[in-house]
Amino acid sequence: MVIDYTASWCGPCKFMEPIIKTMASKYTDVDFVKIEVDGLSDVVQEFGVQVMLTFLLLKQGKEVERAIGAKKDELEKKIQIHRAV
């Protein structure tokens, strides 16, 4: 599972939105979830999200990897690694 912590005011988040949609279509065996952080400070705090744009990769409910920023290639590489394991 890939959780996309995003905000409406975040420029890099807007840049990555179509890229994430493409990845979700490509990796149909991976669930992609988008969480709008505005007004959800408890969720942000619980998962230690400190910056926008943050992606958490979870496997069986546990964090296995984290990607920060609009780094498309880095995120995709991490998805490929963890979906294969």
All heavy atoms as an XYZ file, in Angstrom:
674
protein
N       0.846     -1.179      0.000
C       0.000      0.000      0.000
C       0.887      1.236      0.000
O       1.890      1.300      0.706
C      -0.900      0.009      1.234
C      -1.712      1.280      1.354
S      -2.747      1.366      2.828
C      -3.992      0.186      2.363
N       0.498      2.201     -0.807
C       1.192      3.483     -0.849
C       0.218      4.539     -0.346
O      -0.875      4.700     -0.892
C       1.650      3.840     -2.280
C       2.292      5.217     -2.305
C       2.609      2.790     -2.814
N       0.627      5.231      0.712
C      -0.192      6.324      1.238
C       0.463      7.637      0.835
O       1.630      7.874      1.129
C      -0.335      6.254      2.776
C      -0.941      4.919      3.190
C      -1.195      7.415      3.271
C      -1.032      4.724      4.689
N      -0.306      8.448      0.153
C       0.132      9.747     -0.346
C      -0.418     10.820      0.590
O      -1.612     11.092      0.595
C      -0.407      9.904     -1.771
C      -0.199     11.285     -2.366
O       0.486     12.117     -1.754
O      -0.735     11.522     -3.467
N       0.471     11.380      1.413
C       0.074     12.479      2.298
C       0.237     13.768      1.511
O       1.342     14.144      1.142
C       0.939     12.502      3.561
C       0.621     11.370      4.491
C       1.309     10.163      4.410
C      -0.381     11.497      5.435
C       1.001      9.109      5.258
C      -0.691     10.455      6.294
C       0.008      9.264      6.194
O      -0.297      8.230      7.018
N      -0.879     14.434      1.241
C      -0.882     15.572      0.347
C      -1.651     16.745      0.957
O      -2.321     16.592      1.968
C      -1.503     15.143     -1.008
O      -1.383     16.203     -1.938
C      -2.951     14.752     -0.862
N      -1.511     17.899      0.324
C      -2.242     19.095      0.755
C      -2.613     19.903     -0.483
O      -1.847     19.953     -1.454
C      -1.386     19.932      1.701
N      -3.758     20.545     -0.432
C      -4.248     21.305     -1.587
C      -3.333     22.482     -1.933
O      -3.261     22.893     -3.084
C      -5.668     21.801     -1.323
O      -5.687     22.630     -0.176
N      -2.598     22.978     -0.971
C      -1.734     24.140     -1.182
C      -0.320     23.758     -1.619
O       0.526     24.602     -1.876
C      -1.646     24.965      0.104
C      -1.401     24.127      1.324
C      -2.349     23.685      2.192
C      -0.148     23.619      1.792
N      -1.758     22.918      3.188
C      -0.400     22.867      2.958
C       1.165     23.714      1.351
C       0.602     22.217      3.680
C       2.165     23.065      2.071
C       1.863     22.335      3.220
N      -0.048     22.474     -1.736
C       1.299     21.957     -1.991
C       1.560     21.820     -3.496
O       0.941     20.981     -4.159
C       1.436     20.614     -1.285
S       2.914     19.676     -1.702
N       2.474     22.620     -4.025
C       2.827     22.576     -5.438
C       3.358     21.219     -5.893
O       2.890     20.666     -6.890
N       4.343     20.638     -5.172
C       4.847     19.321     -5.566
C       3.761     18.237     -5.525
O       3.777     17.313     -6.328
C       5.946     19.038     -4.537
C       6.401     20.384     -4.090
C       5.161     21.238     -4.111
N       2.811     18.386     -4.613
C       1.702     17.422     -4.530
C       0.879     17.466     -5.812
O       0.515     16.415     -6.360
C       0.801     17.736     -3.337
S       1.646     17.677     -1.742
N       0.605     18.664     -6.294
C      -0.165     18.823     -7.532
C       0.609     18.258     -8.724
O       0.024     17.649     -9.614
C      -0.518     20.292     -7.758
C      -1.529     20.806     -6.759
C      -1.809     22.272     -6.961
C      -2.740     22.765     -5.873
N      -3.044     24.172     -5.994
N       1.920     18.468     -8.739
C       2.769     17.939     -9.800
C       2.719     16.414     -9.838
O       2.669     15.801    -10.902
C       4.217     18.425     -9.589
C       5.225     17.721    -10.449
C       5.370     18.056    -11.789
C       6.028     16.722     -9.918
C       6.302     17.400    -12.591
C       6.958     16.058    -10.711
C       7.095     16.403    -12.053
N       2.738     15.784     -8.656
C       2.796     14.324     -8.571
C       1.442     13.646     -8.774
O       1.386     12.453     -9.045
C       3.379     13.890     -7.221
C       4.865     14.118     -7.082
S       5.866     13.098     -8.168
C       5.684     11.481     -7.398
N       0.357     14.378     -8.643
C      -0.979     13.761     -8.716
C      -1.203     12.916     -9.971
O      -1.589     11.748     -9.866
C      -2.058     14.828     -8.566
C      -3.430     14.230     -8.396
C      -4.469     15.271     -8.003
O      -4.104     16.407     -7.641
O      -5.650     14.923     -8.070
N      -0.936     13.432    -11.177
C      -1.145     12.579    -12.355
C      -0.158     11.415    -12.428
O      -0.478     10.342    -12.946
C      -0.975     13.543    -13.539
C      -0.248     14.719    -13.004
C      -0.567     14.795    -11.545
N       1.021     11.604    -11.880
C       2.027     10.545    -11.865
C       1.569      9.405    -10.961
O       1.694      8.224    -11.314
C       3.395     11.113    -11.418
C       3.904     12.109    -12.470
C       4.403      9.998    -11.157
C       5.039     12.986    -12.024
N       0.998      9.749     -9.815
C       0.484      8.735     -8.892
C      -0.674      7.980     -9.535
O      -0.775      6.753     -9.411
C       0.053      9.380     -7.551
C       1.257     10.009     -6.852
C      -0.629      8.371     -6.642
C       2.406      9.067     -6.586
N      -1.535      8.686    -10.242
C      -2.648      8.016    -10.925
C      -2.126      7.028    -11.964
O      -2.662      5.923    -12.099
C      -3.569      9.051    -11.580
C      -4.408      9.800    -10.577
C      -5.322     10.804    -11.241
C      -6.113     11.547    -10.182
N      -6.995     12.549    -10.761
N      -1.079      7.399    -12.669
C      -0.473      6.503    -13.655
C       0.133      5.278    -12.965
O      -0.033      4.148    -13.434
C       0.608      7.247    -14.472
O      -0.013      8.346    -15.148
C       1.267      6.329    -15.479
N       0.821      5.495    -11.851
C       1.406      4.370    -11.106
C       0.316      3.438    -10.586
O       0.482      2.214    -10.609
C       2.263      4.878     -9.937
C       3.575      5.461    -10.345
S       4.539      5.908     -8.869
C       5.853      6.855     -9.597
N      -0.783      4.008    -10.124
C      -1.888      3.185     -9.615
C      -2.466      2.317    -10.725
O      -2.848      1.166    -10.485
C      -2.967      4.069     -9.001
N      -2.504      2.838    -11.941
C      -2.989      2.052    -13.085
C      -1.983      0.979    -13.484
O      -2.349     -0.113    -13.897
C      -3.240      2.963    -14.288
O      -4.275      3.862    -14.011
N      -0.710      1.300    -13.345
C       0.367      0.375    -13.716
C       0.533     -0.754    -12.702
O       0.716     -1.910    -13.066
C       1.678      1.165    -13.842
C       2.867      0.352    -14.284
C       4.082      1.256    -14.445
C       5.306      0.490    -14.886
N       6.466      1.386    -15.062
N       0.481     -0.415    -11.420
C       0.692     -1.391    -10.344
C      -0.656     -1.710     -9.695
O      -0.952     -1.267     -8.586
C       1.681     -0.847     -9.312
C       3.028     -0.510     -9.914
C       3.448      0.802    -10.038
C       3.868     -1.518    -10.376
C       4.681      1.116    -10.600
C       5.101     -1.218    -10.945
C       5.500      0.103    -11.049
O       6.720      0.396    -11.612
N      -1.446     -2.488    -10.386
C      -2.799     -2.782     -9.910
C      -2.810     -3.693     -8.679
O      -3.830     -3.806     -8.010
C      -3.636     -3.427    -11.029
O      -2.967     -4.600    -11.500
C      -3.836     -2.438    -12.175
N      -1.680     -4.305     -8.374
C      -1.581     -5.146     -7.186
C      -1.217     -4.347     -5.933
O      -1.108     -4.900     -4.847
C      -0.548     -6.265     -7.402
C       0.836     -5.726     -7.739
O       0.933     -4.681     -8.420
O       1.835     -6.351     -7.342
N      -1.044     -3.054     -6.092
C      -0.705     -2.157     -4.980
C      -1.866     -1.192     -4.770
O      -2.372     -0.601     -5.723
C       0.591     -1.362     -5.287
C       0.907     -0.388     -4.166
C       1.760     -2.301     -5.542
N      -2.293     -1.043     -3.524
C      -3.337     -0.071     -3.194
C      -2.704      1.300     -2.996
O      -1.703      1.424     -2.285
C      -4.071     -0.473     -1.909
C      -4.878     -1.735     -2.078
O      -5.454     -1.933     -3.161
O      -4.923     -2.532     -1.117
N      -3.298      2.307     -3.614
C      -2.844      3.685     -3.469
C      -3.932      4.457     -2.733
O      -5.090      4.436     -3.136
C      -2.587      4.323     -4.839
C      -1.332      3.835     -5.506
C      -1.300      2.593     -6.134
C      -0.181      4.608     -5.505
C      -0.144      2.140     -6.760
C       0.973      4.162     -6.130
C       0.998      2.926     -6.753
N      -3.534      5.139     -1.657
C      -4.475      5.903     -0.843
C      -3.949      7.332     -0.731
O      -2.764      7.548     -0.469
C      -4.608      5.281      0.570
C      -5.531      6.103      1.443
C      -5.058      3.842      0.488
N      -4.838      8.284     -0.913
C      -4.473      9.698     -0.810
C      -5.107     10.268      0.448
O      -6.308     10.125      0.654
C      -4.989     10.431     -2.050
C      -4.673     11.893     -2.090
C      -5.192     12.476     -3.398
C      -5.009     13.964     -3.455
N      -5.484     14.517     -4.729
N      -4.289     10.903      1.280
C      -4.798     11.524      2.503
C      -4.502     13.020      2.451
O      -3.339     13.426      2.386
C      -4.171     10.893      3.764
C      -4.580      9.430      3.870
C      -4.580     11.679      5.011
C      -4.004      8.701      5.066
N      -5.547     13.805      2.467
C      -5.436     15.263      2.517
C      -5.166     15.633      3.973
O      -5.998     15.393      4.850
C      -6.740     15.892      2.013
C      -6.786     17.380      2.079
C      -5.882     18.073      1.071
O      -5.762     17.602     -0.070
O      -5.287     19.094      1.457
N      -3.995     16.189      4.244
C      -3.558     16.385      5.627
C      -4.202     17.573      6.332
O      -4.230     17.601      7.564
C      -2.021     16.521      5.718
C      -1.352     15.271      5.202
C      -1.522     17.748      4.997
N      -4.694     18.540      5.584
C      -5.311     19.707      6.223
C      -6.459     19.258      7.112
O      -7.390     18.597      6.671
C      -5.809     20.707      5.178
C      -4.665     21.375      4.436
O      -3.582     21.519      5.026
O      -4.851     21.740      3.266
N      -6.374     19.598      8.381
C      -7.412     19.234      9.340
C      -7.251     17.839      9.921
O      -8.089     17.391     10.700
N      -6.197     17.134      9.564
C      -5.976     15.779     10.083
C      -4.653     15.698     10.844
O      -3.855     14.797     10.638
C      -5.970     14.757      8.933
C      -7.284     14.575      8.193
C      -7.108     13.625      7.030
C      -8.368     14.050      9.127
N      -4.441     16.630     11.729
C      -3.170     16.687     12.453
C      -2.893     15.423     13.264
O      -1.743     15.031     13.431
C      -3.117     17.919     13.350
O      -4.176     17.895     14.290
N      -3.936     14.744     13.746
C      -3.734     13.498     14.494
C      -3.114     12.416     13.620
O      -2.188     11.719     14.038
C      -5.059     12.978     15.067
C      -5.624     13.866     16.168
O      -4.898     14.770     16.631
O      -6.784     13.654     16.556
N      -3.603     12.297     12.406
C      -3.084     11.288     11.469
C      -1.646     11.623     11.086
O      -0.780     10.753     11.060
C      -3.977     11.206     10.210
C      -3.367     10.287      9.166
C      -5.378     10.754     10.566
N      -1.403     12.888     10.796
C      -0.065     13.342     10.430
C       0.914     13.058     11.559
O       2.013     12.549     11.335
C      -0.097     14.853     10.083
C       1.298     15.407      9.915
C      -0.921     15.084      8.836
N       0.502     13.354     12.776
C       1.358     13.140     13.937
C       1.604     11.647     14.178
O       2.730     11.235     14.460
C       0.704     13.774     15.164
C       1.680     14.270     16.176
C       0.970     15.124     17.230
O      -0.233     15.040     17.434
N       1.741     15.945     17.902
N       0.557     10.849     14.059
C       0.667      9.411     14.308
C       1.701      8.751     13.394
O       2.443      7.874     13.815
C      -0.688      8.737     14.112
C      -0.666      7.244     14.348
C      -2.021      6.592     14.153
O      -3.054      7.295     14.131
O      -2.046      5.364     14.003
N       1.755      9.196     12.134
C       2.674      8.587     11.181
C       3.962      9.388     10.994
O       4.779      9.050     10.144
C       1.970      8.358      9.842
C       0.990      7.227      9.911
C      -0.351      7.475     10.152
C       1.407      5.908      9.775
C      -1.261      6.432     10.234
C       0.504      4.862      9.860
C      -0.834      5.123     10.093
N       4.140     10.435     11.778
C       5.383     11.198     11.746
C       5.628     11.936     10.446
O       6.771     12.107     10.033
N       4.553     12.376      9.808
C       4.685     13.121      8.562
C       5.050     14.555      8.914
O       4.300     15.241      9.596
C       3.382     13.062      7.742
C       3.481     13.942      6.508
C       3.057     11.627      7.366
N       6.214     14.988      8.447
C       6.686     16.321      8.795
C       6.720     17.271      7.620
O       6.781     18.483      7.806
C       8.075     16.227      9.432
C       8.059     15.434     10.719
C       9.441     15.268     11.315
O      10.434     15.701     10.753
N       9.510     14.637     12.468
N       6.737     16.727      6.404
C       6.800     17.578      5.217
C       5.843     17.065      4.149
O       5.497     15.887      4.114
C       8.230     17.635      4.622
C       9.199     18.251      5.585
C       8.705     16.269      4.194
N       5.438     17.984      3.284
C       4.691     17.620      2.093
C       5.737     17.603      0.988
O       6.552     18.501      0.914
C       3.625     18.654      1.748
C       2.506     18.754      2.767
S       1.558     17.247      2.898
C       2.166     16.579      4.436
N       5.814     16.702      0.399
C       4.991     15.585      0.014
C       5.628     14.332      0.620
O       6.808     14.117      0.450
C       4.958     15.572     -1.513
C       4.362     14.447     -2.262
C       2.861     14.348     -2.092
C       4.674     14.620     -3.732
N       4.850     13.532      1.339
C       5.370     12.303      1.940
C       4.557     11.119      1.465
O       3.330     11.160      1.444
C       5.314     12.390      3.482
O       6.153     13.454      3.926
C       5.773     11.094      4.128
N       5.273     10.070      1.083
C       4.650      8.796      0.718
C       5.118      7.742      1.702
O       6.312      7.627      1.961
C       5.073      8.356     -0.693
C       4.652      9.293     -1.774
C       5.518     10.261     -2.243
C       3.386      9.208     -2.319
C       5.139     11.132     -3.250
C       2.987     10.076     -3.324
C       3.869     11.037     -3.787
N       4.171      6.996      2.246
C       4.511      5.863      3.109
C       4.164      4.590      2.366
O       3.081      4.477      1.795
C       3.702      5.913      4.411
C       4.305      6.808      5.463
C       3.225      7.605      6.135
C       5.012      5.971      6.467
N       5.073      3.638      2.375
C       4.816      2.333      1.789
C       4.607      1.359      2.936
O       5.476      1.228      3.811
C       5.981      1.883      0.912
C       6.054      2.553     -0.468
C       6.572      3.967     -0.355
C       6.913      1.744     -1.396
N       3.448      0.734      2.959
C       3.091     -0.199      4.022
C       2.945     -1.598      3.459
O       2.476     -1.783      2.337
C       1.772      0.205      4.678
C       1.646      1.605      5.258
C       0.249      1.811      5.821
C       2.677      1.844      6.318
N       3.335     -2.563      4.272
C       3.137     -3.965      3.930
C       2.621     -4.649      5.183
O       3.247     -4.558      6.233
C       4.454     -4.578      3.474
C       4.270     -5.682      2.479
C       5.566     -5.973      1.787
C       5.222     -6.804      0.586
N       6.362     -7.139     -0.190
N       1.482     -5.283      5.067
C       0.825     -5.935      6.200
C       0.669     -4.983      7.376
O       0.883     -5.335      8.530
C       1.588     -7.202      6.602
C       1.604     -8.240      5.490
C       2.388     -9.474      5.849
O       3.223     -9.462      6.750
N       2.128    -10.547      5.130
N       0.327     -3.726      7.053
C       0.051     -2.726      8.070
C       1.264     -2.076      8.702
O       1.126     -1.233      9.577
N       2.470     -2.432      8.239
C       3.688     -1.861      8.818
C       4.456     -1.083      7.763
O       4.547     -1.501      6.609
C       4.576     -2.966      9.386
C       3.918     -3.681     10.537
C       4.836     -4.661     11.195
C       4.029     -5.297     12.328
N       4.650     -6.205     13.109
N       5.013      0.035      8.196
C       5.803      0.855      7.281
C       7.079      0.122      6.889
O       7.835     -0.334      7.742
C       6.162      2.193      7.939
C       6.945      3.109      7.025
C       7.305      4.442      7.661
O       6.660      4.855      8.653
O       8.236      5.079      7.156
N       7.313      0.019      5.574
C       8.529     -0.618      5.080
C       9.452      0.380      4.389
O      10.644      0.112      4.220
C       8.228     -1.798      4.121
C       7.567     -2.937      4.869
C       7.393     -1.356      2.947
N       8.889      1.501      3.999
C       9.682      2.497      3.281
C       8.943      3.827      3.310
O       7.744      3.878      3.530
C       9.877      2.048      1.846
C      10.924      2.807      1.072
C      12.342      2.383      1.374
O      12.712      1.242      1.057
O      13.082      3.211      1.943
N       9.704      4.886      3.061
C       9.154      6.237      3.029
C       9.856      7.002      1.917
O      11.055      6.851      1.734
C       9.421      6.902      4.384
C       8.816      8.249      4.593
C       9.091      8.736      6.001
N       8.262      8.018      6.951
C       7.490      8.583      7.858
N       7.463      9.890      7.975
N       6.756      7.860      8.665
N       9.099      7.780      1.190
C       9.672      8.638      0.152
C       9.172     10.050      0.398
O       7.994     10.253      0.674
C       9.258      8.155     -1.234
N      10.082     10.994      0.310
C       9.732     12.387      0.589
C      10.055     13.232     -0.632
O      11.136     13.116     -1.205
C      10.487     12.901      1.831
C      10.035     12.097      3.052
C      10.253     14.388      2.041
C      10.774     12.392      4.314
N       9.102     14.055     -1.012
C       9.299     14.964     -2.126
C       8.760     14.405     -3.427
O       8.290     13.282     -3.504
N       8.846     15.232     -4.458
C       8.320     14.877     -5.781
C       9.383     14.149     -6.592
O       9.782     14.572     -7.664
C       7.846     16.141     -6.494
N       9.841     13.028     -6.049
C      10.891     12.226     -6.685
C      10.262     10.983     -7.289
O      10.279      9.909     -6.705
C      11.966     11.877     -5.663
C      12.625     13.106     -5.066
C      13.554     12.738     -3.945
C      14.080     13.986     -3.258
N      14.697     13.668     -1.986
N       9.710     11.153     -8.476
C       8.951     10.113     -9.165
C       9.742      8.813     -9.310
O       9.246      7.734     -8.970
C       8.533     10.637    -10.528
C       7.920      9.631    -11.436
C       7.604     10.229    -12.780
C       8.681     10.063    -13.779
N       8.714      8.885    -14.557
N      10.971      8.899     -9.791
C      11.766      7.695    -10.035
C      12.097      6.958     -8.745
O      12.051      5.731     -8.684
C      13.045      8.039    -10.799
C      12.764      8.557    -12.203
O      11.692      8.231    -12.757
O      13.599      9.302    -12.742
N      12.419      7.718     -7.703
C      12.727      7.109     -6.402
C      11.505      6.381     -5.844
O      11.615      5.248     -5.361
C      13.180      8.184     -5.416
C      13.459      7.663     -4.021
C      13.787      8.777     -3.029
O      14.449      9.759     -3.420
O      13.371      8.655     -1.870
N      10.350      7.019     -5.923
C       9.124      6.399     -5.424
C       8.817      5.121     -6.200
O       8.518      4.082     -5.613
C       7.951      7.374     -5.512
C       6.589      6.802     -5.124
C       6.582      6.328     -3.677
C       5.495      7.831     -5.367
N       8.907      5.192     -7.511
C       8.585      4.020     -8.332
C       9.548      2.862     -8.045
O       9.141      1.709     -7.970
C       8.595      4.369     -9.810
C       8.078      3.226    -10.665
C       7.648      3.653    -12.044
O       8.047      4.740    -12.516
O       6.886      2.892    -12.658
N      10.811      3.164     -7.857
C      11.800      2.130     -7.533
C      11.447      1.445     -6.210
O      11.506      0.221     -6.089
C      13.199      2.743     -7.469
C      14.296      1.741     -7.239
C      15.654      2.404     -7.266
C      16.754      1.385     -7.028
N      18.089      2.005     -7.014
N      11.062      2.238     -5.218
C      10.698      1.672     -3.914
C       9.448      0.809     -4.029
O       9.350     -0.244     -3.398
C      10.497      2.794     -2.894
C      11.809      3.440     -2.501
C      11.626      4.589     -1.533
C      12.984      5.187     -1.191
N      12.922      6.181     -0.129
N       8.493      1.239     -4.843
C       7.280      0.442     -5.061
C       7.658     -0.895     -5.694
O       7.204     -1.953     -5.254
C       6.264      1.201     -5.937
C       5.689      2.386     -5.152
C       5.150      0.266     -6.405
C       4.879      3.350     -6.001
N       8.507     -0.860     -6.711
C       8.921     -2.084     -7.391
C       9.638     -3.041     -6.446
O       9.384     -4.244     -6.465
C       9.827     -1.751     -8.581
C       9.092     -1.071     -9.705
C      10.026     -0.533    -10.780
O      11.222     -0.420    -10.588
N       9.458     -0.193    -11.934
N      10.497     -2.514     -5.615
C      11.242     -3.354     -4.654
C      10.297     -4.048     -3.698
O      10.383     -5.255     -3.477
C      12.273     -2.518     -3.880
C      13.419     -2.089     -4.792
C      12.788     -3.275     -2.652
C      14.339     -1.031     -4.207
N       9.375     -3.289     -3.115
C       8.531     -3.853     -2.048
C       7.349     -4.662     -2.551
O       6.836     -5.502     -1.824
C       8.090     -2.746     -1.094
C       9.236     -2.225     -0.294
N       9.855     -2.956      0.685
C       9.928     -1.061     -0.375
C      10.858     -2.265      1.194
N      10.913     -1.110      0.564
N       6.950     -4.473     -3.779
C       5.861     -5.310     -4.293
C       6.407     -6.674     -4.682
O       5.672     -7.644     -4.745
C       5.135     -4.635     -5.450
C       5.908     -4.535     -6.740
C       5.187     -3.681     -7.752
N       4.181     -4.403     -8.443
C       4.325     -4.939     -9.661
N       5.472     -4.826    -10.279
N       3.344     -5.576    -10.226
N       7.705     -6.748     -4.939
C       8.326     -8.013     -5.346
C       8.693     -8.897     -4.152
O       8.928    -10.075     -4.305
C       9.559     -7.724     -6.182
N       8.760     -8.300     -2.983
C       9.215     -9.052     -1.793
C       8.104     -9.882     -1.226
O       6.982     -9.527     -1.201
C       9.765     -8.071     -0.723
C      10.120     -8.812      0.543
C      10.958     -7.336     -1.267
